[in-house]
Amino acid sequence: MNRVEEKVALVTGGRRGLGRAIAIMLAKEGAKVVITDRKEEGSKDVLKAIKATGNEGIFLLHDVREEEEWKRVIDETVSRFGKLDILVNNAGVGAGKNIEDVTLDEWRWVMSINLDGVFLGTKYAIEAMKKTGGGSIINMSSIEGIVGDARMAAYDTSKGGLRTLSKSAALHCAKRGYNIRINTVHPGFIDTAMVRGFLKAQAKDGDVTAARKALEALHPIGHLGEPDDVAYAVLYLASDESKFATGSELVVDGGYTAE
Ligand SMILES: NC(=O)c1ccc[n+]([C@@H]2O[C@H](COP(=O)([O-])OP(=O)(O)OC[C@H]3O[C@@H](n4cnc5c(N)ncnc54)[C@H](O)[C@@H]3O)[C@@H](O)[C@H]2O)c1
């Protein structure tokens, strides 16, 4: 309990999936949480769950691709709660296309959210955290940021890019003595709407059950992950328990990348 007590967290893409689980986990452990998302649907339910933990939460509409919107949501967070201690750059999109099929427009769309969004969030969070003595930035990569997958050329590139962006920014902050740590989390396939959409698209002859079984088999542990598996990893990196971890990669993948 209270592993992030008195801290203020901002979680992008917080209305559903991993972002939802992370926001509720941080609130349960004592943080005030700002959830942001490009869409509002589902956000009331997350706020209700945050309230039930006894902590405060607010929702802000936010497109992570837009620089001015980053300035606005960070300003609103600081004016409402006084500071920003934790940023989870979780919002992301997938495009299940190989290098031959993916179009330039699809490529740019994935980069604009998964890479530009994380770049802007990291940049403006550092600016805010510097003023209040430090913080922890957690950038959501993937196993796809470590190993390649023939089906996901743009997604893999974006997740690999944000992995090394995070290391560069972590080194910068450490060397400047900012007390700001930046780490990445690398989940295997987790049972969320994003993965269910991916399975539907990949299923041959519409056989989603077979596609799911094949995906599960890629994880030596024998099943997909749950959102809380990732939320616990984020909680560790958000808390002061990880005070010596920066520029690191926390892999939570049921053994996927160990093979
Ligand atoms: N589910 C998995 O298996 C898995 C594995 C590894 C990494 N990830 C990463 O974890 C993150 C969350 O994944 P998820 O499975 O919960 O996905 P999801 O699709 O369920 O949720 C993503 C959220 O991001 C929001 N979003 C999309 N574009 C946005 C934008 N431009 N601005 C603001 N918000 C935007 C969506 O509205 C949605 O609420 C993503 O970055 C994803 O790449 C997921």
Ligand as a Chemical Component Dictionary entry (heavy atoms), coordinates in Angstrom:
data_LIG
# 
_chem_comp.id                   LIG 
_chem_comp.type                 NON-POLYMER 
_chem_comp.pdbx_formal_charge   0 
_chem_comp.three_letter_code    LIG 
# 
loop_
_chem_comp_atom.comp_id 
_chem_comp_atom.atom_id 
_chem_comp_atom.alt_atom_id 
_chem_comp_atom.type_symbol 
_chem_comp_atom.charge 
_chem_comp_atom.model_Cartn_x 
_chem_comp_atom.model_Cartn_y 
_chem_comp_atom.model_Cartn_z 
_chem_comp_atom.pdbx_ordinal 
LIG N1  N1  N 0  -1.758 -4.929 -25.407 1  
LIG C1  C1  C 0  -0.557 -5.397 -25.665 2  
LIG O1  O1  O 0  -0.354 -6.586 -25.880 3  
LIG C2  C2  C 0  0.638  -4.495 -25.679 4  
LIG C3  C3  C 0  1.906  -5.077 -25.680 5  
LIG C4  C4  C 0  3.024  -4.257 -25.701 6  
LIG C5  C5  C 0  2.869  -2.891 -25.702 7  
LIG N2  N2  N 1  1.627  -2.352 -25.707 8  
LIG C6  C6  C 0  1.518  -0.886 -25.719 9  
LIG O2  O2  O 0  0.799  -0.490 -24.570 10 
LIG C7  C7  C 0  0.062  0.708  -24.852 11 
LIG C8  C8  C 0  -1.401 0.498  -24.513 12 
LIG O3  O3  O 0  -1.890 -0.606 -25.285 13 
LIG P1  P1  P 0  -3.359 -1.195 -25.109 14 
LIG O4  O4  O 0  -3.288 -2.608 -25.491 15 
LIG O5  O5  O -1 -3.927 -0.787 -23.795 16 
LIG O6  O6  O 0  -4.094 -0.423 -26.300 17 
LIG P2  P2  P 0  -5.571 0.174  -26.401 18 
LIG O7  O7  O 0  -5.815 0.389  -27.857 19 
LIG O8  O8  O 0  -6.536 -0.648 -25.627 20 
LIG O9  O9  O 0  -5.417 1.590  -25.669 21 
LIG C9  C9  C 0  -4.651 2.629  -26.237 22 
LIG C10 C10 C 0  -5.255 3.951  -25.843 23 
LIG O10 O10 O 0  -4.500 4.993  -26.476 24 
LIG C11 C11 C 0  -5.419 5.966  -26.940 25 
LIG N3  N3  N 0  -4.833 6.742  -28.048 26 
LIG C12 C12 C 0  -4.610 6.325  -29.310 27 
LIG N4  N4  N 0  -4.122 7.351  -30.036 28 
LIG C13 C13 C 0  -4.028 8.414  -29.203 29 
LIG C14 C14 C 0  -3.585 9.762  -29.373 30 
LIG N5  N5  N 0  -3.171 10.213 -30.558 31 
LIG N6  N6  N 0  -3.604 10.581 -28.292 32 
LIG C15 C15 C 0  -4.048 10.132 -27.095 33 
LIG N7  N7  N 0  -4.489 8.877  -26.880 34 
LIG C16 C16 C 0  -4.482 8.032  -27.931 35 
LIG C17 C17 C 0  -6.634 5.158  -27.393 36 
LIG O11 O11 O 0  -7.807 5.951  -27.472 37 
LIG C18 C18 C 0  -6.711 4.097  -26.307 38 
LIG O12 O12 O 0  -7.510 4.514  -25.231 39 
LIG C19 C19 C 0  0.341  1.034  -26.318 40 
LIG O13 O13 O 0  1.407  1.944  -26.421 41 
LIG C20 C20 C 0  0.749  -0.317 -26.889 42 
LIG O14 O14 O 0  1.540  -0.182 -28.049 43 
LIG C21 C21 C 0  0.503  -3.115 -25.684 44 
# 
loop_
_chem_comp_bond.comp_id 
_chem_comp_bond.atom_id_1 
_chem_comp_bond.atom_id_2 
_chem_comp_bond.value_order 
_chem_comp_bond.pdbx_ordinal 
LIG N1  C1  SING 1  
LIG C1  O1  DOUB 2  
LIG C1  C2  SING 3  
LIG C2  C3  SING 4  
LIG C2  C21 DOUB 5  
LIG C3  C4  DOUB 6  
LIG C4  C5  SING 7  
LIG C5  N2  DOUB 8  
LIG N2  C6  SING 9  
LIG N2  C21 SING 10 
LIG C6  O2  SING 11 
LIG C6  C20 SING 12 
LIG O2  C7  SING 13 
LIG C7  C8  SING 14 
LIG C7  C19 SING 15 
LIG C8  O3  SING 16 
LIG O3  P1  SING 17 
LIG P1  O4  DOUB 18 
LIG P1  O5  SING 19 
LIG P1  O6  SING 20 
LIG O6  P2  SING 21 
LIG P2  O7  DOUB 22 
LIG P2  O8  SING 23 
LIG P2  O9  SING 24 
LIG O9  C9  SING 25 
LIG C9  C10 SING 26 
LIG C10 O10 SING 27 
LIG C10 C18 SING 28 
LIG O10 C11 SING 29 
LIG C11 N3  SING 30 
LIG C11 C17 SING 31 
LIG N3  C12 SING 32 
LIG N3  C16 SING 33 
LIG C12 N4  DOUB 34 
LIG N4  C13 SING 35 
LIG C13 C14 SING 36 
LIG C13 C16 DOUB 37 
LIG C14 N5  SING 38 
LIG C14 N6  DOUB 39 
LIG N6  C15 SING 40 
LIG C15 N7  DOUB 41 
LIG N7  C16 SING 42 
LIG C17 O11 SING 43 
LIG C17 C18 SING 44 
LIG C18 O12 SING 45 
LIG C19 O13 SING 46 
LIG C19 C20 SING 47 
LIG C20 O14 SING 48 
# 
